[in-house]
Amino acid sequence: MSESTTSPPRREYAARVVEILRRRGYKAWFAGGCVRDEVLGIPPKDYDIASSATPEQVLALFPRAEKVGAHFGVVLVKEAENCVEVATFRSDHGYSDGRHPDAVTFETDPRLDAIRRDFTINAMFLDPFTGEVLDFTGGRDDLRAGVVRAVGNAVERFREDHLRILRAARFAARFGFAIEPETYAAMRSQGSLLDTVSRERVREELIRILTEGGARRGLELLDGCGLLERLLPEVKAFQGVAQPPEFHPEGDVWTHVMLMLDLMGKASPALALGVLLHDVGKPSTFRVAERIRFDGHVEVGVVMARRILERLRCSGEQVERVCALVEHHMRFSHVKRMKQSTLKRFLRMPRFEDHLELHRLDCLSSHRNLESYEFARHAFENMPSEALRPPRLLTGDDLIAAGYTPGPLFRELLRAVEDAQLEGRVHSREEALDLAASLTPRRLPPPSNQPGAMRADGASPHDPTT
């Protein structure tokens, strides 16, 4: 294939690869998830091809292709910005690590390739030119019926690749499908297999369940087959934890979070995890005084969320983003009473739009009062950037240049000056220095070049009590 200056659409490019393979005498079809999505009328994110051509034969046809899994018969064919995976028809033998086949046999019969796949809805092949579908496992019928069914024996499929247990829940949640009874029973009986799966792979599958749509259904499916308690016992603990009805007429913590997930739709991983974990501190802080209380649940929740996210091997950035959502989700109740400096600092937090959306979902899934949300949203959308982040009037270097001795209270003084700036009480460097000077008797040593300078501990050098 010659490189073109304009990249054709992904489907057209994948079809060209199929055409070239067929012209050389090989069988070639679209395969897997892209076929499922096209049958459902959903634009596929990418296209995979299954072929009777071996990896060496594919590489000979496409000199710019790269081996990405030659042992498993997978070659990446690319041109400009387009790429497609071409996999040789194969049968698999043994899965001693619960993820990869111990050995593969390259085949020329697509039926043998279909029956080694995970679910019937992912085991079809499509002719990109005629629309003909090769379906050896009943995938089209299951798509019409809205069913996720393992290919062949479900227990065997899950023992081959343990993560397929979570993938079943993900596909059912994403498409709003039911899980076929034998497949669901195998998910329950084989749940302990997930203990052998790396935490990184489990995390990625959980995030997909939370972000691809149908998050509530995904969590309910995991709960129904006993997987939630195994993977996220802290979330399972939400069930039965009552909340004060005047604020949460919807019911317990589990019901509240499920309603939020139901309303959330597709979301970023950080927001989805924030929704799931924002009240994770409530079960352990539950008490009844004059009413139900969760004293300190935010602080406890931040610690617990961090522990969960680190257990799932989330990145440091993702841990901090989610913990920030947990830490600040209650601050909206005070937003209309905040000082301007406090409000502006709140609004300029990184990714504040995620904080806003979490609060909106929180309100809609409980008391449904959106006054604080609308106030914060209006301020966030209408406050100029220069008002939120004005250039600093004073820095530590300015204080040193003015004769102050550096010390631990520099930060406190600079924050007080910035507060005044955000609130419109100072507007220039000179006014900022005047404010600093007015605070120095209690906060910092005054400029060291002034007579009668006080010591760092606040005492006069001539004080006889020292």
N, C-alpha and C positions, 0 to 999 in steps of 0.2 A: 504494500500500500504506500503510495506516495503521500508526503505530508502536504496538507492543504493549508492555505492562508486563513480560511474561515472554517471553524469547526462546525460540522453538521450537528444537529440535535442528537442527544444520546441514543434515542431509539433508532434513528436512521443510521448512525454509526455502527451500532450493534448489528443491525440488519445487514450492513455491508460486510461485516466480518462473517456472518452466517453464509452470505452469498459466496464469498471467496472460498470458504471451506467446502461448500457444496460443489462448486465448480471443479475442485480438485478431487471430487469423488468421496468426500467424507459426509457422514450424517452430522447435522448440526441444528440445534433448536434453542430458542430461549428456554430458560429453565428456572424453577424455584419461585422465589418471592415475586419476581417481576411478572411471572405468568399469573400467579394468584391475584396480584393487584390489577392487572389488565382485565382479567375476567370480572373482577369486582367494579371496574370502571374507575380505579384509582390510578393517577399517574405514578409509575414506579420511580423510586429515587435513583436506582441504577439497574443495569441489566447484566444478567449472567447467561452464559452460553454453555450448553453441554454438547459434546461432540464425540464421534468415534475416533477422531484424530488423537494420536498420542502427543505428549508434550514436545517431543523432538520434532514431530511433523508440524505442529503449530509454530514452533520456533523457526522452522525452515521456511514457512509461508510468510511469517511476519518478522523480519530481521530486527525490528526495534522492540520486539516483545521481551518480557522479562519473566524468569521463573520466580514464582511466589510460593509455590508449594508443589514442586515437580514430583516429589514422592507421592503426593496425593493426586497428581495429574492436573495441577492448576497452573495456568500461564496467564500473565497480564499482558493483553494486547492494547497498545496505546498509539495515539496519533494526536499531536498538538495537545489540546486540553481534554480530549476524549479518551476513555479507557474502558475496557470490558474484560472480565475474567472468563477465560475459556477453560472448562474442566472436562477431562476425558471421562466418558462413561466408566463407572467402576463398580465393583462389589468390594465390601469391606470384610475383614477377618479379624475378630478379637479386638477388645477394647480394654486392655489391662489397666490403663491409667484413667479410665472413665471419661475420656475426652477424645483421644485420637485412635484410629484403627491401628492395630499392630502391623497389619499388612493389607495391601490392596491388590486387586487384580483388575487390569484395564479390560474393558468390555467393548463390544460393538453393538450390544443390544440395549436400547434405552430402558427397557422394562427392568433389567437387573440394576440399573442405576436408580430407578424410581423406588424400588422396594427397600433400599438401604437408607432412605431419607427419613426425616423425623415425623412429619405430619402429612396427612393426605393432601391438605390444601397447599402444601409446599412441594408436592411431588409430581407436578404436571409439567409438560413441555408444550411449547407453542411455536407454530410456524409463523414467523413475522410477516410473511407475504400473503398467505391464504387464510390465516386465522385458525387453522386446524389445531386442535388440542389433543395431545397424547395423554391419556389419563388411565393409568394401570391400577390405581388404588381407590378410585371413587372420590377424588378431590372435588370435582365439579358438583357432585351431589351434596357433598358436605358444605361447600360454599353456599349452595342454594338453601340448604337447611340451616345454615349458621351454626356449624358444629366444628370443633377442634377435635380431631381423632388421630391417635398415633397410627403410623403405618405398621400393619401387622400386629405383633404382640407388644403391648405398651410397656410391660415390665422390661422386656428385652431392649426396647428402644431407649428407655431411661437408664438402664445399666450400661448401655454403650456410651452415652454422653449424659452425665448426671445433670447438667445444666438444662437439659430439655424439660425437666420438671417445671422450672420457672418460665421457660419459653412458652409452655402450654398456657399458663396463666396470662402471660403477656399478650399472646395472640387473641385469646378469648376476651380480654379486657379491651384491647385496641379495636377489635371489630364488633364487639357486643355479642360474641358467640357463646353458646353453651359448650361445655366440655363433655364429650361422650363418656358415658358412665364407666366403662372399663378403663379408659384413660384416666379419669378422675380417681378411680379406686387405686390405680397404680401410683398416682401422685401421692396419695395418702400412705400407701404401704412402703414406698421407696423414698420417703422424705429424708431418711438418714443419709442417703447418698450425697446430699448437699453438704454434709460435713467435710467431704473430701475435696470440694470445689474451692479454688482460691477465692479469698475474700474480694479480690479485685473483680473477678468474673461475676460473683454474686452481686456486688455493688452495681456493676454496669447493667445487669438484668433488672435489678430493683429500680434503678433510675429510669430505665425504659418503661417499666410498668407505670411509673409515676408521671412520665412526660409524654407518652405517645397517645394519650387520650384514654378515658375509661379508668382513671386511677382508682376511684372508689371500688369499682367492680374488681379490679386487680387485687386490692388489699382484702376484699371480702372473700375472693376465691382462695387466696393464700391462707386466710383464717379458717375457712371451711375445711380445708384438707390438712390442717395442722402445721402448716409451714410458717405462719406468722410468728407463733410462739417460739419456734426454733430459730428464726432469723432475727426477729425484732421483738423480743419479749417485753421491752419497755413500751412498745405500742400496744401489744396485746393487753397490757395492764390498764389501758384506758377504759376497758369495758367494765361497766358497773360503777364507775366513779361518778357519783352524783355531783351536780353543779347547782348553784343557787338559781331557782327558777325565775327570779326577777330579772336576772341578767341572761340566763340560758334556758329559755322555755323549751328548747329543742330536746333537752335530756342530758345524758351523761357525756363524758369527754369523748368517748369513742364516736357517738352519734354526731357530736359537734365537728370532729375532724373529718368524718366521712362526708358530711354535708359540704365542708369546705373543698375536699377533693372532688366532689361531684360538680361543684360550681367552677372549679379551677380550669377545666379543659386542659389544653396543651400548655406547658409552662417550661421555663428554664429549670435545669436540675437544682440549682440553689433555691429557687422559689418553691419548687415542689417539696424539697426536703424541709424547707422552713415551715411550710404548711403542715407537713406531717409531724414535725417535732416541736412546734411552737409551744405546746402545752405539755411537753413530756415531763415537766416537773410537778404536775398536779397530783398524780396518784400518791407520791411520797410525801406531799405536804398537806394532804386533805385533813381537815379537822372541822368539828362543828362547835361553834360558840353560840352567839345569838343567831347566827346563820352559818351556812357552809363557807369555809374560808380555805384559801390556799396561800398562806403567808410564805413569802420567799420563793414562790414557785418559779419565778423568772430566773433568779440566781441559781437555784437548783437545776432548772432546765438547761441553762447554758452549760453547766458542768456535764450533765447527762448527755446532751446533744454532742458535745465535743467527744465524749467517750465513745458514743455510737459511731460517729463519723470516722474517728480514728480506727475503730475496729473494722470498719468497712474499707479502710485504706483510701479514704478520700484525700484529694490533694490539700495542701495547706491553705491555698486560696479558697477552695470550696468550703473547708471547715470554718474559716473566718467569716465568709459570707453568710453561711447558714446560722452560725452562732450569733452574728450581729442581728439577724432577723428575730431569733429567739429573745435576745437581750432587750431589744427595743420595741417589741410588739405592744407592750402596755403603755408606752409613752404617749400614744395618740389620745388617751383619755384626758391628758393635761394640755393638749396642743393649743387650745384657745386661751389658756391662762399663762402660757409661757412668755417670759421676757423676749424682746426682739432678738437679743443676742442668742438666747437658748434656742428659739425657733429657727433662726437662720443656720445655726450649727446643725440642728436636726435635719433641716431640709437639704443640706449639702453633704450629708453622709453618702458614701459610695453607693450607687445603684438604689437611690431612694425610691425609684419607681417600684422596685420589688417590695419595699416596706409598705408603700401605699397599697399595692395589690393584696398583700397579706392582710392588711387591716380591713380592706373592703370585704374580702372573703370572710374574715373573722366576724364582722358585723352582720353580714347577710346570713350567716349561719347561726346567729344567736338572736340578739335583740332587734336587729335590722335598723338600728338608728345610725344613719350615715352622716350626721352633722359634723363630727370631728374629721371624718374622711374628706368631706367636701371642702371643709376649711383648709385642711392641709394640701389637698390637691390644687385648690385655687391658688394658694400661696406658692406652691412649687412651680406651677405652670406660668405664673404671672410675675414672679419676683425676678428682676433682672439679675444676670450672673454677677455683675459688678457689685450688686447689693449683698449677694450671698458671700462672695469671695473678693472683697475689696483689696487693693494693694496694701500691704502692711505699712502702717505709719511709723512703726518703731520695731527695731530688731535688737537682739542681744549686742551686736556690734555697736549700735547707736548708744546703748546704755554704757558700754565700756568707754566709748569715745567721750561721753559726757562725764566720765570720771567715776563711775560706779565700779565697785569691786565685784567680779563675777561670783555667783553663789547659787545655792539651790533654789532661792526665791525668785531668780530671774524669770522662770517659767510662769510663776503666779502673777508677777507684775505684768509681763507681756500679755497674759490672758486678760487681766483687768483692763489693760489699754485696748485690747481688741474688742472686749465687751462694749466699752464706751464707743468705739468706732462703729460697731454694728448697730448700736442703739442711737447713733447720730449725736452723741454728746461731745465727740472730738472729731476734728476734720483735717488737722494738719499735724506735721511732725512737732511743731512747737507746742501745740496744745497737748499732744501726747506726752511730751517731756514735762510739761507743767503738771499733768496728772500723775506722772511717775514721781515727781518731786513731792506732790501732796501725799503720796502713799508711803514714802520712804521712812518716816519716823517709826512706823509700825512694821513695815514690810521689808525694807532693805536698808543697808547703810547708805547714807547720802553720798553725793560725790566726794571722793577722797581728797580733792584739792580745795575743799571748803573748810574754813576754821570751825572748830568745835564738832568735827565729824564724829558720829557715834560708831561704836564698834559693831562687829557683825552680830554680837549677841544683844544689841540694843542698848547697852550701857554706855554712859559717858566715860571717856578716859580719865576724868578727874573725880569720878564718883567714889567717895570714901568708903562706901559699903563693899567695894570690890577689893 
